[in-house]
Amino acid sequence: MFALLFIISFILTLESHSYHNSKLISSTNFFSAKVYAVTSNITEYFDLKEQNKILLEQNNMLLKYQANTNASISQNPLDSILSKNFEFTGARVINNVYSKTNNNITIDKGYNDSLEVDMGVITSKGIVGIINKTSGKYARIQSVLNTKSQVNAQLKKSKHFGFLTWNTKNPNTVQLTEIPKLAPIAIGDTIITGGNSAIFPKGILVGRVANYTIENNDSYTVDVSLFNDMTNLSHVFVIKNQNKQEIIQLQSSKDAE
Amino acid sequence: MQNNQIITNIVRFIVLMLIQVIVLNHINFIGYVNPYAYLIFILLFPFDASKTLLIFLSFLLGLSIDLFSDSGGVHAAACVLVGFLRPGILKFSFGVSYQYNAIKLNKVTFKERLLYITLMVIIHHFVLFSLEIFSPSHIVLILKSTLFSGIFSMLLILCILLLFKTKEN
């Protein structure tokens, strides 16, 4: 009895470590997702003030963007074509974990809202993670605070790209690895997502360079302090890429300019 | 087991599980320290009840915590192990006679109780964090988490046991 049950749980553990999306046991199942939805319904009232402030900031930013770009849309048709390829779906975070080594976030939209695995998730401030499992009404996000997470990101000013990983030490800091030593880098530089994957559009904000060290091979490992407060997430946006193939082509042609 | 014992244990199972997933999993004291107080269910499970039943219920408890925290089977494995080891630990902490004269946890000396709880918590946490982190190179992190979370859990478990002393005859 003991041996059997221990082996079952051990296999489940192994599976959760080897797959990037464990299929059997997950918080997107009906029961636990329901419980999380109910509790977050209650607890989100305690956080309303802070979330209002975030929404206000975002409105502010969008208004500014609209005012500044209105005139130039007709001049640059590429922009409007690009923006049609991405659709954003708003969702509410119902469970957020950031204290483990492999953290997942649960949100209250699933494949009924046409969310799929491998869609990117952001907030108004920056990157959150990638969907790694969906059920009817819920989806699970592999947070950037996950040792298995590897998001393509680059320096804003020089286009040198690397991979975002996490060393589990601090929920506000992630590591950008494999930045070539040639790259001009300074503390305070902005890090954005690179366009090399079809998951995130190019230029989603990630964070700011807090510190950097040279690894033994010829690359930098950069500590990036996130713009997002990963410990306080409430509303997120799921990025739906209408045409992954096309966007890759568009972006590569843009890079070639 | 008597009827009211069965009901007490069912209620305890559900209440502890919900408290764990809704409140305790989100404490994150100094960043990563969470207490795991659901262990009280295994600690208090009637000493004279069947061992197979205990192991099975421990598995269920761990698995339901896993369901909520997206952690594969780490809680289930840790719980099954402490459920399996409990008779041995009981014998070690309270002496061989524990089976015959139905010992109650709040009637033994504080020292014996502390020893029992400490052993259970440390074994559980060590297995839990080893499986969760699952890499030998992070052994320091495993030990650190075990120590800090262990102390936190132990304090919380002792407090809860003191608070509900009268109910747990």
Interface residues (C-beta under 8 A of the other chain):
Chain A: M1 F2 L5 F6 I8 S9 F10 I11 L12 T13 L14 E15 S16 H17 S22 I25 S26 S27 N29 F31 S32 V35 Y36 T39 N95 V97 Y98 S99 K100 T101 N104 T106 R140 T168 N170 P171 T231
Chain B: L18 V21 I22 N25 N28 G31 Y32 V33 N34 T52 I55 F56 F59 G62 L63 D66 L67 F68 S69 D70 S71 G72 G73 V74 A76 A77 V80 L81 G83 F84 L131 E132 I133 F134 H138 L141
